[in-house]
């Protein structure tokens, strides 16, 4: 018997340009993504062991109890991911570069072992992978992360509830067509961008062919080992916390694109 569907937060992490990487690089990126996700859950005041995770190959699906305050996900969780992605970028070469599309939604999900069923899961996956969304991220080459939310979440938690510290003007709408032929709307925002850039016309019209990460970044691989780790020291623009951190500092750190907040209890 299938278990009753219960309210959950659904978080989907998706690695950009995952399919074009060699198998060894994919393995290291997935390992780094899992580590970042655990760190972000901890920073948000959540127990990673009580938040089921489902590996999707090029991404990660996380279920969080619906009783959790949205403030934990829309700020500390996303902020922690962005900080860890910056650290990863500074310590790895272009072939190991990682950028994440982060989708957050909420709704009823039935959990039966490894099977998670609920329209909200499928809708979020289609939104995060839609060409209208991936094209925006491809254009925003300075961003390490893009946050994607469905229309209802944008209206209730970004527009109506300003206490989250998110600027509605920093979000841009993206319409997409589901596999069932329905046109739905999502909203995207990128740390460091006052408004999301428009995608290239050909990318907005197609559902495939994301630009290769290695085409966007040029790097000299002589300064890296076989794992893509930088061997030579390089200047840093600030102090960056490694994965597993609990970032210190004031409520808003000028070195971060996202304001820090103390996790809600």
C-alpha angles and dihedrals in degrees: 000000000000114000121247116272110250133189113273141166109237120207121187122190116194125185114223117236093003097146097061095056126098115258093252091054092047090054093053093046092051090049091050092048092053091049092049091049092053091048092049093050090051092048088052090056094254130130107241090207090061095050108077115223129202119198112225098183098244092032149016131244117206128190117206125183112266090232091070113109112253088227089074092059104036094054122012096033096048093039092054092051092051092050092050091047089054090052091048091050092051094051102041136060127244095271089060096041112135130198124174135213105208118199121190125187140145136219146105117323127176114212119203109166108296092345115097116183130186137111091241090066094052093044093052092049091051091048095050092047097043116123090232087062101038090049091059091052092048090056094048096070094163092060123092095190140024123202115213124190133172121251096259093052092048091053097046103037106024105033103029101032106052091171089088089074094233119135111227089206090063090064125082128199121243122187121205139173119239125220087260090058097253120139111226133175130229132178127226134195133177127204109247095024120099087204131007113260119243115257121245108272095244091050094050090054099050136061097211144045104063110193114262116257089223089058091057098049128048117201140167106240094195090088095057137078125230091277093057093252117146112245100188123069116249133187116273126211092218146328110305125193118232124229111294093035132140100210114227127206141077126324090268119032113197089216091062128075091212124057115244120234133184107254112259115244 
